């Protein structure tokens, strides 16, 4: 079981697999005012940077579940590197339907809400692991500006304009799902550059090391087209944020 190999190639050098920078991840960790010992569950934990740095900086304990074996291995190595291997554990597996044995103070899904079939389903899933008074974290895109056409939405790799909301609309939608929005940290275009542009050097180096690979043509085509596509569409139209929610 794994995610499509292309992501394990293009994001192999990423510590954070979304437009949030290390600085903003630290801001979010402080914003949540977590007590030492707070349990955190992270569905789609990627390479584990959120849990590992928060374990180091705030003394939380954590469980991450991720379907990429590469990212999960990287998460375990990062925990060792930061000296928090006794505080966090990383499980390789499908997080769909995952509910923790012990209730947690923070239940997160940051940039992987398809795990619960969308934002609403993911909030429902995370709620099942959440302690009374706990906080749900949802990382999700929104339109910085509404695309003027469906072609522009597709340029952002969305299926359609209706895939995402504007920021006020996204915030309002959390209310309709029965949650207060109690904090948020938003990515910016520099953060998008760190997420997207970092793939380009990774792809170039991978191509030099793996010219005969079955995915070489795909990666070559992506490296050729991605910088312009990203600058024209995603960078201009797509926003991204992590929203802290407390259910009523
Ligand atoms: N939250 C992390 C990773 C976000 S990228 C971060 O911010 O860095 C999305 C992640 O979801 C990837 O790591 C991918 O491997 C993982 N993923 C995709 N489908 C999944 C599933 N069904 N179950 C668990 N993880 C999944």
py3Dmol code that shows the C-alpha trace and the ligand (Angstrom):
import py3Dmol

protein = """\
ATOM      1  CA  UNK A   1       0.000   0.000   0.000  1.00  0.00           C
ATOM      2  CA  UNK A   2       1.406   3.400  -0.949  1.00  0.00           C
ATOM      3  CA  UNK A   3       0.593   6.725  -2.563  1.00  0.00           C
ATOM      4  CA  UNK A   4       1.299   7.163  -6.315  1.00  0.00           C
ATOM      5  CA  UNK A   5       5.063   6.983  -6.786  1.00  0.00           C
ATOM      6  CA  UNK A   6       5.244  10.374  -8.498  1.00  0.00           C
ATOM      7  CA  UNK A   7       4.659  12.103  -5.119  1.00  0.00           C
ATOM      8  CA  UNK A   8       7.344  10.030  -3.440  1.00  0.00           C
ATOM      9  CA  UNK A   9       9.688  11.308  -6.165  1.00  0.00           C
ATOM     10  CA  UNK A  10       8.729  14.989  -6.388  1.00  0.00           C
ATOM     11  CA  UNK A  11       8.327  15.503  -2.617  1.00  0.00           C
ATOM     12  CA  UNK A  12      11.147  13.237  -1.423  1.00  0.00           C
ATOM     13  CA  UNK A  13      13.175  16.212  -0.141  1.00  0.00           C
ATOM     14  CA  UNK A  14      10.253  18.022   1.510  1.00  0.00           C
ATOM     15  CA  UNK A  15       9.939  18.125   5.281  1.00  0.00           C
ATOM     16  CA  UNK A  16       6.575  19.853   5.030  1.00  0.00           C
ATOM     17  CA  UNK A  17       4.283  18.723   2.214  1.00  0.00           C
ATOM     18  CA  UNK A  18       2.124  21.825   2.033  1.00  0.00           C
ATOM     19  CA  UNK A  19       2.612  25.616   1.676  1.00  0.00           C
ATOM     20  CA  UNK A  20       3.231  26.185   5.395  1.00  0.00           C
ATOM     21  CA  UNK A  21       6.792  27.170   6.231  1.00  0.00           C
ATOM     22  CA  UNK A  22       8.685  25.913   9.313  1.00  0.00           C
ATOM     23  CA  UNK A  23       8.161  29.386  10.821  1.00  0.00           C
ATOM     24  CA  UNK A  24       4.389  29.240  10.349  1.00  0.00           C
ATOM     25  CA  UNK A  25       4.250  25.708  11.693  1.00  0.00           C
ATOM     26  CA  UNK A  26       5.951  27.052  14.824  1.00  0.00           C
ATOM     27  CA  UNK A  27       3.497  29.968  14.994  1.00  0.00           C
ATOM     28  CA  UNK A  28       0.606  27.507  14.782  1.00  0.00           C
ATOM     29  CA  UNK A  29       2.107  25.300  17.506  1.00  0.00           C
ATOM     30  CA  UNK A  30       2.377  28.303  19.838  1.00  0.00           C
ATOM     31  CA  UNK A  31      -1.081  29.619  18.867  1.00  0.00           C
ATOM     32  CA  UNK A  32      -2.765  26.421  20.059  1.00  0.00           C
ATOM     33  CA  UNK A  33      -1.477  26.901  23.658  1.00  0.00           C
ATOM     34  CA  UNK A  34      -0.923  23.167  24.153  1.00  0.00           C
ATOM     35  CA  UNK A  35       0.099  21.948  27.597  1.00  0.00           C
ATOM     36  CA  UNK A  36       3.049  19.527  27.807  1.00  0.00           C
ATOM     37  CA  UNK A  37       1.723  15.991  27.485  1.00  0.00           C
ATOM     38  CA  UNK A  38      -1.143  16.987  25.177  1.00  0.00           C
ATOM     39  CA  UNK A  39      -1.901  14.077  22.846  1.00  0.00           C
ATOM     40  CA  UNK A  40      -1.981  14.974  19.129  1.00  0.00           C
ATOM     41  CA  UNK A  41      -3.303  12.776  16.324  1.00  0.00           C
ATOM     42  CA  UNK A  42      -2.235  13.626  12.764  1.00  0.00           C
ATOM     43  CA  UNK A  43      -3.936  11.893   9.819  1.00  0.00           C
ATOM     44  CA  UNK A  44      -1.806  12.213   6.696  1.00  0.00           C
ATOM     45  CA  UNK A  45       1.233  13.110   8.784  1.00  0.00           C
ATOM     46  CA  UNK A  46       3.643  13.163   5.827  1.00  0.00           C
ATOM     47  CA  UNK A  47       7.269  13.371   6.955  1.00  0.00           C
ATOM     48  CA  UNK A  48       6.210  14.156  10.506  1.00  0.00           C
ATOM     49  CA  UNK A  49       7.520  17.698  10.831  1.00  0.00           C
ATOM     50  CA  UNK A  50       4.491  19.001  12.732  1.00  0.00           C
ATOM     51  CA  UNK A  51       4.465  16.279  15.390  1.00  0.00           C
ATOM     52  CA  UNK A  52       8.261  16.130  15.751  1.00  0.00           C
ATOM     53  CA  UNK A  53       8.811  19.876  16.144  1.00  0.00           C
ATOM     54  CA  UNK A  54       5.794  20.271  18.459  1.00  0.00           C
ATOM     55  CA  UNK A  55       7.054  17.372  20.589  1.00  0.00           C
ATOM     56  CA  UNK A  56      10.395  19.168  20.854  1.00  0.00           C
ATOM     57  CA  UNK A  57       8.975  22.659  21.401  1.00  0.00           C
ATOM     58  CA  UNK A  58       5.814  21.962  23.429  1.00  0.00           C
ATOM     59  CA  UNK A  59       6.311  18.511  24.947  1.00  0.00           C
ATOM     60  CA  UNK A  60       3.292  17.034  23.187  1.00  0.00           C
ATOM     61  CA  UNK A  61       3.018  13.338  22.406  1.00  0.00           C
ATOM     62  CA  UNK A  62       1.725  12.281  19.038  1.00  0.00           C
ATOM     63  CA  UNK A  63       0.609   9.643  16.596  1.00  0.00           C
ATOM     64  CA  UNK A  64       0.848  10.148  12.851  1.00  0.00           C
ATOM     65  CA  UNK A  65      -0.696   7.936  10.192  1.00  0.00           C
ATOM     66  CA  UNK A  66       0.416   8.193   6.575  1.00  0.00           C
ATOM     67  CA  UNK A  67       0.071   6.067   3.483  1.00  0.00           C
ATOM     68  CA  UNK A  68       3.526   6.897   2.067  1.00  0.00           C
ATOM     69  CA  UNK A  69       6.109   4.444   3.356  1.00  0.00           C
ATOM     70  CA  UNK A  70       8.886   6.827   2.324  1.00  0.00           C
ATOM     71  CA  UNK A  71       7.421   9.798   4.209  1.00  0.00           C
ATOM     72  CA  UNK A  72       6.693   7.603   7.254  1.00  0.00           C
ATOM     73  CA  UNK A  73      10.310   6.403   7.313  1.00  0.00           C
ATOM     74  CA  UNK A  74      11.480  10.027   7.025  1.00  0.00           C
ATOM     75  CA  UNK A  75       9.189  10.954   9.923  1.00  0.00           C
ATOM     76  CA  UNK A  76      10.741   8.269  12.133  1.00  0.00           C
ATOM     77  CA  UNK A  77      14.241   9.498  11.250  1.00  0.00           C
ATOM     78  CA  UNK A  78      13.227  13.091  12.001  1.00  0.00           C
ATOM     79  CA  UNK A  79      11.932  12.011  15.418  1.00  0.00           C
ATOM     80  CA  UNK A  80      15.317  10.435  16.158  1.00  0.00           C
ATOM     81  CA  UNK A  81      17.135  13.523  14.865  1.00  0.00           C
ATOM     82  CA  UNK A  82      15.106  15.849  17.108  1.00  0.00           C
ATOM     83  CA  UNK A  83      15.359  13.518  20.108  1.00  0.00           C
ATOM     84  CA  UNK A  84      11.610  12.920  20.363  1.00  0.00           C
ATOM     85  CA  UNK A  85      11.378   9.270  19.283  1.00  0.00           C
ATOM     86  CA  UNK A  86       9.912   8.411  22.704  1.00  0.00           C
ATOM     87  CA  UNK A  87       7.139  11.010  22.256  1.00  0.00           C
ATOM     88  CA  UNK A  88       5.863  10.402  18.728  1.00  0.00           C
ATOM     89  CA  UNK A  89       5.050   7.334  16.694  1.00  0.00           C
ATOM     90  CA  UNK A  90       4.395   7.053  12.999  1.00  0.00           C
ATOM     91  CA  UNK A  91       2.175   4.388  11.507  1.00  0.00           C
ATOM     92  CA  UNK A  92       2.322   3.492   7.824  1.00  0.00           C
ATOM     93  CA  UNK A  93      -1.221   2.902   6.661  1.00  0.00           C
ATOM     94  CA  UNK A  94      -4.477   4.221   5.302  1.00  0.00           C
ATOM     95  CA  UNK A  95      -5.854   6.828   7.712  1.00  0.00           C
ATOM     96  CA  UNK A  96      -9.420   6.527   6.353  1.00  0.00           C
ATOM     97  CA  UNK A  97     -11.531   5.526   9.340  1.00  0.00           C
ATOM     98  CA  UNK A  98      -8.604   5.769  11.780  1.00  0.00           C
ATOM     99  CA  UNK A  99      -9.749   6.478  15.350  1.00  0.00           C
ATOM    100  CA  UNK A 100      -7.247   6.636  18.218  1.00  0.00           C
ATOM    101  CA  UNK A 101      -7.505   4.300  21.237  1.00  0.00           C
ATOM    102  CA  UNK A 102      -7.078   7.185  23.655  1.00  0.00           C
ATOM    103  CA  UNK A 103      -8.838  10.502  23.111  1.00  0.00           C
ATOM    104  CA  UNK A 104      -6.585  13.353  22.004  1.00  0.00           C
ATOM    105  CA  UNK A 105      -6.406  17.069  22.736  1.00  0.00           C
ATOM    106  CA  UNK A 106      -5.615  17.952  19.122  1.00  0.00           C
ATOM    107  CA  UNK A 107      -6.825  15.945  16.110  1.00  0.00           C
ATOM    108  CA  UNK A 108      -5.372  17.104  12.806  1.00  0.00           C
ATOM    109  CA  UNK A 109      -5.615  16.551   9.092  1.00  0.00           C
ATOM    110  CA  UNK A 110      -3.409  19.086   7.375  1.00  0.00           C
ATOM    111  CA  UNK A 111      -3.667  19.000   3.600  1.00  0.00           C
ATOM    112  CA  UNK A 112      -5.230  15.573   3.177  1.00  0.00           C
ATOM    113  CA  UNK A 113      -8.979  15.975   3.759  1.00  0.00           C
ATOM    114  CA  UNK A 114      -9.797  13.431   1.024  1.00  0.00           C
ATOM    115  CA  UNK A 115      -8.950  10.927   3.811  1.00  0.00           C
ATOM    116  CA  UNK A 116     -12.410  11.547   5.261  1.00  0.00           C
ATOM    117  CA  UNK A 117     -14.064  12.147   1.879  1.00  0.00           C
ATOM    118  CA  UNK A 118     -13.809  15.943   2.184  1.00  0.00           C
ATOM    119  CA  UNK A 119     -13.763  18.542   4.943  1.00  0.00           C
ATOM    120  CA  UNK A 120     -17.102  17.536   6.515  1.00  0.00           C
ATOM    121  CA  UNK A 121     -16.269  13.829   6.622  1.00  0.00           C
ATOM    122  CA  UNK A 122     -12.781  14.516   7.948  1.00  0.00           C
ATOM    123  CA  UNK A 123     -14.130  16.693  10.773  1.00  0.00           C
ATOM    124  CA  UNK A 124     -16.536  13.866  11.675  1.00  0.00           C
ATOM    125  CA  UNK A 125     -13.693  11.341  11.618  1.00  0.00           C
ATOM    126  CA  UNK A 126     -11.376  13.496  13.748  1.00  0.00           C
ATOM    127  CA  UNK A 127     -14.191  14.187  16.242  1.00  0.00           C
ATOM    128  CA  UNK A 128     -14.290  10.482  17.060  1.00  0.00           C
ATOM    129  CA  UNK A 129     -10.749  10.728  18.492  1.00  0.00           C
ATOM    130  CA  UNK A 130     -11.238  14.104  20.184  1.00  0.00           C
ATOM    131  CA  UNK A 131     -11.353  14.686  23.923  1.00  0.00           C
ATOM    132  CA  UNK A 132     -13.915  17.115  25.374  1.00  0.00           C
ATOM    133  CA  UNK A 133     -12.558  20.641  24.867  1.00  0.00           C
ATOM    134  CA  UNK A 134     -10.136  19.429  22.203  1.00  0.00           C
ATOM    135  CA  UNK A 135      -9.156  21.180  18.980  1.00  0.00           C
ATOM    136  CA  UNK A 136      -9.510  19.946  15.408  1.00  0.00           C
ATOM    137  CA  UNK A 137      -6.983  21.185  12.839  1.00  0.00           C
ATOM    138  CA  UNK A 138      -7.919  21.245   9.181  1.00  0.00           C
ATOM    139  CA  UNK A 139      -5.435  22.328   6.507  1.00  0.00           C
ATOM    140  CA  UNK A 140      -7.272  23.229   3.341  1.00  0.00           C
ATOM    141  CA  UNK A 141      -6.977  25.329   0.163  1.00  0.00           C
ATOM    142  CA  UNK A 142      -9.273  28.247  -0.659  1.00  0.00           C
ATOM    143  CA  UNK A 143      -9.412  30.727  -3.537  1.00  0.00           C
ATOM    144  CA  UNK A 144      -7.329  33.870  -2.882  1.00  0.00           C
ATOM    145  CA  UNK A 145      -9.286  35.308  -5.788  1.00  0.00           C
ATOM    146  CA  UNK A 146     -12.075  33.598  -7.629  1.00  0.00           C
ATOM    147  CA  UNK A 147     -10.811  32.102 -10.929  1.00  0.00           C
ATOM    148  CA  UNK A 148     -12.412  34.002 -13.835  1.00  0.00           C
ATOM    149  CA  UNK A 149     -13.041  30.736 -15.716  1.00  0.00           C
ATOM    150  CA  UNK A 150     -13.111  26.976 -15.275  1.00  0.00           C
ATOM    151  CA  UNK A 151      -9.915  26.837 -17.367  1.00  0.00           C
ATOM    152  CA  UNK A 152      -8.128  28.910 -14.752  1.00  0.00           C
ATOM    153  CA  UNK A 153      -9.445  26.596 -12.002  1.00  0.00           C
ATOM    154  CA  UNK A 154      -8.086  23.620 -13.932  1.00  0.00           C
ATOM    155  CA  UNK A 155      -4.793  25.504 -14.276  1.00  0.00           C
ATOM    156  CA  UNK A 156      -4.705  25.409 -10.470  1.00  0.00           C
ATOM    157  CA  UNK A 157      -5.148  21.606 -10.746  1.00  0.00           C
ATOM    158  CA  UNK A 158      -8.689  21.872  -9.372  1.00  0.00           C
ATOM    159  CA  UNK A 159     -11.447  19.968 -11.168  1.00  0.00           C
ATOM    160  CA  UNK A 160     -13.676  23.029 -11.065  1.00  0.00           C
ATOM    161  CA  UNK A 161     -14.205  26.405  -9.386  1.00  0.00           C
ATOM    162  CA  UNK A 162     -16.660  24.706  -7.032  1.00  0.00           C
ATOM    163  CA  UNK A 163     -13.849  22.568  -5.527  1.00  0.00           C
ATOM    164  CA  UNK A 164     -12.853  25.431  -3.224  1.00  0.00           C
ATOM    165  CA  UNK A 165     -14.398  28.458  -1.499  1.00  0.00           C
ATOM    166  CA  UNK A 166     -13.164  31.976  -0.881  1.00  0.00           C
ATOM    167  CA  UNK A 167     -11.686  32.442   2.606  1.00  0.00           C
ATOM    168  CA  UNK A 168     -14.837  33.919   4.213  1.00  0.00           C
ATOM    169  CA  UNK A 169     -16.869  31.127   2.633  1.00  0.00           C
ATOM    170  CA  UNK A 170     -14.525  28.440   3.923  1.00  0.00           C
ATOM    171  CA  UNK A 171     -14.616  29.933   7.419  1.00  0.00           C
ATOM    172  CA  UNK A 172     -18.423  30.127   7.291  1.00  0.00           C
ATOM    173  CA  UNK A 173     -18.591  26.503   6.176  1.00  0.00           C
ATOM    174  CA  UNK A 174     -16.901  25.375   9.397  1.00  0.00           C
ATOM    175  CA  UNK A 175     -19.717  27.069  11.330  1.00  0.00           C
ATOM    176  CA  UNK A 176     -22.319  25.201   9.287  1.00  0.00           C
ATOM    177  CA  UNK A 177     -20.465  21.991  10.195  1.00  0.00           C
ATOM    178  CA  UNK A 178     -20.973  22.738  13.892  1.00  0.00           C
ATOM    179  CA  UNK A 179     -17.586  24.179  14.811  1.00  0.00           C
ATOM    180  CA  UNK A 180     -16.226  27.451  16.121  1.00  0.00           C
ATOM    181  CA  UNK A 181     -13.137  28.644  14.273  1.00  0.00           C
ATOM    182  CA  UNK A 182     -10.818  29.453  17.203  1.00  0.00           C
ATOM    183  CA  UNK A 183      -7.503  30.104  15.419  1.00  0.00           C
ATOM    184  CA  UNK A 184      -5.977  30.083  11.969  1.00  0.00           C
ATOM    185  CA  UNK A 185      -2.580  30.366  10.328  1.00  0.00           C
ATOM    186  CA  UNK A 186      -2.614  31.131   6.625  1.00  0.00           C
ATOM    187  CA  UNK A 187       0.073  30.297   4.101  1.00  0.00           C
ATOM    188  CA  UNK A 188       1.320  33.017   1.767  1.00  0.00           C
ATOM    189  CA  UNK A 189       2.863  33.026  -1.696  1.00  0.00           C
ATOM    190  CA  UNK A 190       6.390  32.615  -0.300  1.00  0.00           C
ATOM    191  CA  UNK A 191       5.150  29.492   1.466  1.00  0.00           C
ATOM    192  CA  UNK A 192       3.650  28.228  -1.788  1.00  0.00           C
ATOM    193  CA  UNK A 193       7.052  28.775  -3.416  1.00  0.00           C
ATOM    194  CA  UNK A 194       8.727  26.667  -0.741  1.00  0.00           C
ATOM    195  CA  UNK A 195       6.269  23.834  -1.379  1.00  0.00           C
ATOM    196  CA  UNK A 196       6.078  24.003  -5.182  1.00  0.00           C
ATOM    197  CA  UNK A 197       9.475  25.342  -6.246  1.00  0.00           C
ATOM    198  CA  UNK A 198      11.269  22.847  -3.991  1.00  0.00           C
ATOM    199  CA  UNK A 199       9.868  20.088  -6.207  1.00  0.00           C
ATOM    200  CA  UNK A 200      11.682  21.439  -9.263  1.00  0.00           C
ATOM    201  CA  UNK A 201      15.232  20.965  -7.997  1.00  0.00           C
ATOM    202  CA  UNK A 202      14.244  17.559  -6.629  1.00  0.00           C
ATOM    203  CA  UNK A 203      12.866  16.589 -10.055  1.00  0.00           C
ATOM    204  CA  UNK A 204      15.926  17.851 -11.911  1.00  0.00           C
ATOM    205  CA  UNK A 205      18.302  15.920  -9.664  1.00  0.00           C
ATOM    206  CA  UNK A 206      16.116  12.808  -9.778  1.00  0.00           C
ATOM    207  CA  UNK A 207      16.127  12.936 -13.596  1.00  0.00           C
ATOM    208  CA  UNK A 208      19.906  13.138 -13.650  1.00  0.00           C
ATOM    209  CA  UNK A 209      20.146  10.122 -11.344  1.00  0.00           C
ATOM    210  CA  UNK A 210      17.349   8.056 -12.969  1.00  0.00           C
ATOM    211  CA  UNK A 211      17.377   8.681 -16.735  1.00  0.00           C
ATOM    212  CA  UNK A 212      16.042   5.230 -17.598  1.00  0.00           C
ATOM    213  CA  UNK A 213      13.236   5.120 -15.022  1.00  0.00           C
ATOM    214  CA  UNK A 214       9.720   4.375 -16.250  1.00  0.00           C
ATOM    215  CA  UNK A 215       8.579   7.727 -14.787  1.00  0.00           C
ATOM    216  CA  UNK A 216      11.446   9.734 -16.332  1.00  0.00           C
ATOM    217  CA  UNK A 217       9.294  11.055 -19.182  1.00  0.00           C
ATOM    218  CA  UNK A 218       6.504  12.085 -16.814  1.00  0.00           C
ATOM    219  CA  UNK A 219       8.920  13.858 -14.484  1.00  0.00           C
ATOM    220  CA  UNK A 220      10.661  15.540 -17.454  1.00  0.00           C
ATOM    221  CA  UNK A 221       7.332  16.854 -18.712  1.00  0.00           C
ATOM    222  CA  UNK A 222       6.392  18.125 -15.242  1.00  0.00           C
ATOM    223  CA  UNK A 223       9.702  19.890 -14.744  1.00  0.00           C
ATOM    224  CA  UNK A 224       9.250  21.595 -18.123  1.00  0.00           C
ATOM    225  CA  UNK A 225       5.682  22.782 -17.538  1.00  0.00           C
ATOM    226  CA  UNK A 226       5.319  23.205 -13.777  1.00  0.00           C
ATOM    227  CA  UNK A 227       7.190  26.471 -13.092  1.00  0.00           C
ATOM    228  CA  UNK A 228       5.085  28.461 -15.596  1.00  0.00           C
ATOM    229  CA  UNK A 229       1.814  26.729 -14.681  1.00  0.00           C
ATOM    230  CA  UNK A 230       2.455  27.353 -10.995  1.00  0.00           C
ATOM    231  CA  UNK A 231       3.364  31.034 -11.509  1.00  0.00           C
ATOM    232  CA  UNK A 232       0.344  31.655 -13.765  1.00  0.00           C
ATOM    233  CA  UNK A 233      -2.279  29.854 -11.722  1.00  0.00           C
ATOM    234  CA  UNK A 234      -1.673  28.295  -8.298  1.00  0.00           C
ATOM    235  CA  UNK A 235       0.510  31.117  -7.004  1.00  0.00           C
ATOM    236  CA  UNK A 236      -2.031  33.769  -7.983  1.00  0.00           C
ATOM    237  CA  UNK A 237      -5.340  32.093  -7.272  1.00  0.00           C
ATOM    238  CA  UNK A 238      -4.927  29.521  -4.538  1.00  0.00           C
ATOM    239  CA  UNK A 239      -4.679  30.246  -0.851  1.00  0.00           C
ATOM    240  CA  UNK A 240      -4.103  27.731   1.889  1.00  0.00           C
ATOM    241  CA  UNK A 241      -4.536  27.722   5.617  1.00  0.00           C
ATOM    242  CA  UNK A 242      -4.717  25.662   8.770  1.00  0.00           C
ATOM    243  CA  UNK A 243      -7.920  26.263  10.723  1.00  0.00           C
ATOM    244  CA  UNK A 244      -8.332  25.373  14.397  1.00  0.00           C
ATOM    245  CA  UNK A 245     -11.872  24.312  15.198  1.00  0.00           C
ATOM    246  CA  UNK A 246     -13.759  23.472  18.357  1.00  0.00           C
ATOM    247  CA  UNK A 247     -17.022  21.538  17.935  1.00  0.00           C
ATOM    248  CA  UNK A 248     -20.086  22.880  19.726  1.00  0.00           C
TER     249      UNK A 248
END
"""
ligand_1 = """\
26
LIG
N 0.267 16.794 6.771
C 1.519 16.585 6.081
C 1.361 15.935 4.709
C 0.413 16.613 3.750
S 0.494 15.960 2.091
C 2.263 17.883 5.937
O 1.630 18.919 6.062
O 3.465 17.870 5.673
C -0.730 14.705 2.112
C -0.265 13.444 2.819
O -1.348 12.530 2.861
C 0.882 12.703 2.135
O 1.887 12.505 3.080
C 0.272 11.380 1.704
O 1.184 10.322 1.773
C -0.830 11.229 2.717
N -1.970 10.380 2.330
C -2.659 10.376 1.166
N -3.707 9.524 1.240
C -3.678 8.987 2.499
C -4.475 8.043 3.205
N -5.554 7.487 2.633
N -4.152 7.725 4.481
C -3.065 8.289 5.072
N -2.282 9.181 4.459
C -2.571 9.532 3.190
"""
view = py3Dmol.view(width=600, height=400)
view.addModel(protein, "pdb")
view.setStyle({"model": 0}, {"cartoon": {"style": "trace"}})
view.addModel(ligand_1, "xyz")
view.setStyle({"model": 1}, {"stick": {}})
view.zoomTo()
view.show()
